[in-house]
Amino acid sequence: MAKKNEIDEKYVFKLISGNIKRLRSLNSISQLNLALSTGLTHNFINDIENCKKGVSAKTLAKLSVALNAEPYQFFLPEGMANKEIISYVKDFNDSLQKVVNDLTQQYLSGDSMK
């Protein structure tokens, strides 16, 4: 049994498998077409989605491209809306870009020494 501060390996396994299936369904891609676009076998895709096999980082990268998904999406907890995450990441990116732009302007104007 996992301790309070540990994440159960089976939980992560199910999380990834469920998200692969969810993303495939959202994109209206069959297991066969996903297999063809990734170079994996249909049986392997089926085994992944049914928690019979795990995936490597290399396989996640292939699936990410084929499913038009960011790798983090395979690790989202069930029920977390993609729109919420995308909005959060976009807002964070916009804020970060503003900070970088402000610092760049300060540096170029010579105000960086103040």
N, C-alpha and C positions, 0 to 999 in steps of 0.2 A: 504494500500500500504506500502511495506517495505521501511524503510529508507535506505540511501546509505550504511551504515555500518551494516545493518542487512541482513541476508539470509532468503529468503522467504521459509516458511515451505513447500509449494507446490513444490518448486524447488527441495528440498531435497527428498521429497516423489517420484517425477518423476525420479530423479537421481538414487535412490536405485532401483526402479522398473525396469527402463531401463537396469541397469547393471545386475540385476538378469537374465533378459531375454537374454541379450547379452552373459553372461557367460554360461548360459544353452545352447544356440545355438552353441557357440564355442566348447563346450564339446559334442555336438550332443546328448544331453539328452532331452527326451520328458518331458512334464509337468508331465505325469503320472509316469515315472520312477523317476523323481526328488521327487515327492510326496512320492513314495514308499521308497526311500532311506533316506528321512528326517522324515518320520512318520507324514507328513502333508497330507492334502487332496488335490486331484487334483484341486478341486474348489478353495481352498485357494491359491494355486500356481497361478492359473489363475487370481484370484482377485488381488493378489500382482502385477503381471506383467501388469495388466490393471489399476493400481492405484486406485483400489476400496478398498483395505485394506492395512494397514501398517504392519510393521514387528517389532518385539521386538529384543533385543540383543540376546536372546536365539534362536530365529528363524534364525537370521543372522548367528549365530554360526553353526547351523545345515546346513544351505545353504552353508556356507563356506566350510565345510567338504565335502558335497556332490558334490560341484562344483569344488573342488580342487583349491580353491581361498583363498587369504588372505582377511581378513575383510575390509581392506582399499579399495580393488578393487570395493566394492559396492558404494563408494563415489567418484570415479573418474569422472571428467567432461566428457561429450560426446566428442569424438574425441581424447582424450588423449591416446596415444598408451601404452599398457601394457609393451612393450619392453623398452620404454623410462623410465618408472617408475622403472621397475625391474633393469635396468642398473644403474639408479641413486641410488637406495637403495643398490645395490651391491657395488658400488663405495664408498658410504658413510660407509657401513659396513666394507669394506676393510681398509679404512682410519682410522676408529675408532679402529679396531683391531690392526693396526700398532701402534697407540698411546698407547694403553693398553700394547702391547708387549714392547715398548720402556720404558714406565714407570716401568713396572715390572722388566726389566733388570737393570734400574737405581737403583731401590729399592734393588734388590738382590746384586748388586755390591757395595752398600753402598754410591752411588753417590746422593742419594735422599736428603741429607742434604745440598748440595751445592746450 
